[in-house]
Amino acid sequence: MMIFMLAAAMTVAMLIATAFGLREEAERVRVETRRRQANRYGLY
């Protein structure tokens, strides 16, 4: 029973870490896109 609880806890932790990583990557892409568009107009 304890092994199943540990496996469930690890699964939940990995799902949370994956969601956080995907959110971070999406933010990085948004910032990069914004920077490219601003650079296109000579702002940076």
C-alpha positions in Angstrom: 0.0 0.0 0.0 2.8 2.4 0.8 4.4 1.8 -2.6 1.2 2.8 -4.3 0.9 6.0 -2.3 4.5 6.9 -3.1 3.9 6.2 -6.8 0.8 8.4 -6.7 2.6 11.2 -5.0 5.5 11.0 -7.5 3.0 11.1 -10.4 1.2 14.2 -9.0 4.6 15.8 -8.5 5.7 15.1 -12.1 2.4 16.4 -13.5 2.8 19.7 -11.5 6.4 20.0 -12.7 5.4 19.4 -16.3 2.7 22.0 -16.1 5.1 24.5 -14.6 7.7 23.7 -17.3 5.1 24.1 -20.1 4.0 27.5 -18.7 7.6 28.7 -18.4 8.3 27.6 -22.0 5.2 29.4 -23.3 6.2 32.6 -21.5 9.7 32.3 -23.0 8.2 32.0 -26.5 5.9 35.0 -25.9 8.8 37.1 -24.8 11.0 36.0 -27.8 8.1 36.8 -30.2 7.6 40.2 -28.7 11.3 40.9 -28.9 11.5 39.9 -32.5 8.5 42.1 -33.5 9.9 45.1 -31.6 13.3 44.5 -33.3 11.6 44.4 -36.7 10.5 48.0 -36.1 13.9 49.1 -34.9 12.9 49.6 -31.2 15.7 47.4 -29.9 
